[in-house]
């Protein structure tokens, strides 16, 4: 067969091989140190606007909790009926409540109790959920059956309703409590019924990770079961747990405020956002002096928004496919 000739305007141009550096494009640097999952996630996280917005909110909140005098010089417990519903003035940007206490000072100092409950409840829930979920997923069999059925029992009980019952019983037994004892009781009541969610996620992640090749390789070189679980499986199964933890922190802060609003959380002598909202509920019915309610409610909403945005940013960073789907 004769070689086909191209028609005018349809000529083909093929560059010489020396002008197409395919070898330079396809080359792989085998000397480069492979990046870990967390380092890659951090790179994606730094490019997320949601992360930086949440970081600003959480940083301001942390400074407010640690150094409240930077935000206000007023005493949140100092009240004078002569200042009842007084308008804003120098050093008192939102005025006073019905007891004559500074609204902004109570909002600033109230962050300490609400955030303390959220952080401690999250840590306790993570500890319980990670231990039970890791043991259930790794050992399986009767261990998995017992822990899974136990978590199902606790998971079927509504969190807020169970916390109300537990705290009501404890309040009848120990009516007079200090700050940290009150915080501890609320933390235990919330954590006692919140851990099954972390258990389920940890169990599923461990079931997925324990059958991967690097676990078999560690076993082949003599690693024991506990070593595999502690050093290889658990660190690689933490991604979904960390995402849930950031969201749970916001949920616990709201739960503490709801319990205190109902008069069952922190005692009234402790400054917290829930107690301030509870004191302001009569003003909502009258429709007057609503600033007493709006200031702590806005602080609560912004705080929860910060942790929710952080959870969303961490989820996208640890699982880039989730955003595309």
N, C-alpha and C positions, 0 to 999 in steps of 0.2 A: 504494500500500500504506500502511496506517496504521502509525504508529509503535508498536513493541512496548512494552508496559508491563511493568515488572518486578514480580514477585510479592513479597509481604511477606517481609522477611528477606533479600531478594536485591538490595537497592538498591545501586547503584554510586556511589562517591564519587570524583570527579575534582578534584584540587586545582587552584586557579587557576595559570596559567602563571607569575605573579609570585612564587608561593611555591615553585617548583621551580627552584632555581638550577643548571640543567644547564650553562649557559654557564660558570659559575665552576668546575664540576667538570671539564669537558672542556678548559679553557684550557691552552695549552702555553706555557711561558716560553721564548721563542725567544732571549732574551738570555743564558740560562744556558750556561756553558761545558761542552761534553760531556766526560764522564769517560772516561778510558782503560780498557782492559781490565784493566790491572794495578791501577788504583785501585779498580775495582769488586771485583776479586778480593781485595784487601786488606780491604775492608769485610766481605766474607763470611768471610774468614779470621779476623778479630777476633771473630766470633761463634761460632767453632768451639771446643768444649772440647778436642778433640784437639790443636788448635794450641797452646793454652796449656799443656797437659800436656807436649807435646813441647818447647815453648820452655823450660819449667822444667828439664827433664832436660838439654837441650843447653846451657843457660846454666850450670848447675852443672858440667857436663863441661868447658866452655870455661874457667871459672875454675880448675878443678882442673888443667887442662893449663898454664895461664898462670902460676898462683900456687900451686904444690903446697904451699908452706910454710904456707899458710893452713889446710890440712887435717891436716898432720902435721909434727912437728919432728924426726922420726927420719930417719936416713940409710938409704936402701933398700939400699945396697951394704955396709953395715956388718953383719957377721955374726960370731957367737961361738957355738961349739959348746956352751958352757955354758948358752946359752939355747935349746937345741934343744927344740922343741915345748913351750916354756914357756907357761903359761896367760896369759890377758889380765891386764893391769896398767894402772896409771895412765899414759896417753899411748900405750898399745899395746892398743887395744880388742879385737883379734883374736889376740893372742899372737904366737908366732914359728913359723917353718917349721923344716924338718929341718936347715937350715944355721944356724939361730939368727938369721935376719934377720926384721925386723918385717914381718908380712903386710900390714898396712894401708898402711905406707909404700911397699911394693913395688907395691901395687895403685894407689895415687895416682900415683906416678911412672911406672908402666907405661902409664898412659893416654896419655902424651905420644907414645910410639913408635907405639902402635896408631892413635891419631887422626891422627898425621902421615901415616902410610901411607894411611889412608882418604881424607883430604882431598886429598892430592897426586895419588893415583891417580884420584880423581873429576875433578879439574881437567884432568889430561892426557887422560883418556877423553873428557870433554866437548869439549876442543879438537879432538881427532882426529875424533870423531864428527860434530861440527857442521860442520867444514870439508868432510869427504867427503860427508856427507848433503846439505848445501846445494848443493854443486857438482853432484852427481848429479841432484838433483831440479830444479835450475834450468836447466841446460844440456841435459840429456837426451842422446839419441843415443849416440855412442860413449863419451862421458864417463860417462854413466849405466851403460852396459853394463859397462865396465871396473871402475868402483868397486863396482857391485853384485855382480859375480862375485867380486871380491877380498874383499869383506865376507862373502860366503857361505862362502868358504874358511875364513876365520878364525872365523866363527860356528859352523862345524861342529866345531871343536876345543874340548873341555871346558876351561873356564877354569882350574880348580884343577890339573888334570893337566898342562896346558901350562905353567903357572907352576912346577910342581915340576920339570919337565924343564929349563926355562930357568935356574932358580936353581941347580939341581944342576950344570949345566955351568959357570956363572959361579963357583960356590963352589970348583970344582976349579982354575979359572984364578987367581982372586983370593981365597985363603982368609982373609987377614987384612984386615979392613975396619973403618972407623970407623962412627960412628952414622949420619951422613947418607949416606955411600956405601952402607951396607947398606939404608937406607930407600929410596934412589934405585933400587937394583936390584930390590927387591920391587915398587916402584911401576911400573917399566918392565915387569916380567914380568906384572903384572896388567893394566895398561893396554893392552899389546900385543894381548891377546886379548879385551878387553871392549868396545872401541870399535864393533864392528859393530852392537850393539843400539842405540846412540845414532844411528848412521848411518841405520839403517832408519827410526827414528822421525822424524829430521830430514828425510829424503828425502820421506816421506809428507806431513809438514806443509808442506814447501815446495811440493810438487805441488799441494796444496789452496790455498795462499795466493797463489801466483804468478798465478792466473787470476782473482783478485778485481778489483772495479772500481777500487779505489784504486791498484792497481798500474798499470792501464791509464791512469788519470788522470795518474800521475806520469810515465809514458812520454810521454804527449801533451804535457806541458809541458817536455819535453826532458831528463828524467832518463835517464842511461845504464844499461846492464844491471847493472854493478857497483854503481852507486848504488842502484838498485832492490833489489838483493840485500842490500846492507849496511844500508840505512836503512829499508826498508819490509818486505821479505819475511822476513828472519831474525828481527827483533824480534817479529813477529807469528806466528812458527812455533815459539817457544821453550816454549810451555806444556807439551806432553808431555815435552819434554827435561828441563825443570826437575823435573817429578815423578819421572822415572826417576833423575835425579841424586841426589835425596835418598835414594832407596831403595838406589842403588848404593853410596853412602857407607857405609851399614851393612853391605852385602855385602862390601865391601873390608876393613872392620875385622875381620869374621869370617874372611875369607880369610887375612889376615895372621896371625891367631891360629892358624888351622889349619896354615899353613905353618910357623910357629914351633913349634907342637906336634909336628910331624913332624921338627923339627930342621933345616928347610930355609929358614926365613924369616930373622929377625934373629938374629945370633950370641947365644950364651948369656950373654955378658958385658953385653948390653944388657937393661935391665929392660923387660919387656913382658908383657902378659897371656898371650900365647901361650906364652912361655917359662916363666912360672909354672905354667900348666896342664900343660905338658910335664913339669916337675919333679915335679908332684903326681900323675902317673898311677900311680906305684907305690903310693901311699897308697890309691888307689881300689881296687886289687886286694885290699889288706889290710883295707880298711874302717875304718881308724883315722886320726884327725887329719884328717878330711875338710874342716875349716875352711880348710885350706891351699888346697884346690881351690875351695871354694864362694865365697870372697870375690872372687877375680878373675873367676870364672865369672859371678857375679851382676852385677858391674860391666859385664862384656861384654854380658850379656843386656839390662840396662837401657839401655845405650848404643844398641844396635841397635834396641830397642823405641822409643826416642826418635826416631830417624831414620825408622823405618817409620811411626810415627804422624804425623810431619811430612809425609812423602810422601802419606799418605792425606788429610790436611787440605788440602794444596796441591792435590791432584787434585780434591777436591770444590769448592774455591774457584775453580779455573780452569775447571772443567766442571761446573756445577750440575746438568745433566741426568743425569750419571753416577749421582748419588746417588738420583735418582728412579727410574731404570731398574733 
